[in-house]
Amino acid sequence: MRYEVESAFIDKNTKEEYPVGSHYETDSKDRAELLQKKGFLGSEIDSTVETILDKKVSDIIKAISSETSKEELESLLKQEVEGKDRVTVKEHIEKLLKGEDDESSEA
């Protein structure tokens, strides 16, 4: 399971530092729930979000549509900025967040 870090912390078990915006991975649901209750972790990151951004730009644009939820779009945009930071992908997601359906890529 993977979670977004909302408040910086050092894991007492591994001594690893987790800055805000980084990702925390664990197989322990109990550990994740404890860290969430203490305000360190946000919601679990949907694994489908991760796989969408691993595709080619043209495939990403096809996969992300106006039917994608605002929360998912915001998460995708943040991950893209922190990751590959591709202009075309960011512009597509930003248009969808503004409510503009990007029809220009369709014939």
Beta strands, then each sheet from edge to edge (+ up, - down):
strand 1: 2-5
strand 2: 9-10
strand 3: 17-18
strand 4: 23-25
strand 5: 41-44
sheet 1: 4+ 1- 5+
sheet 2: 2+ 3-
end
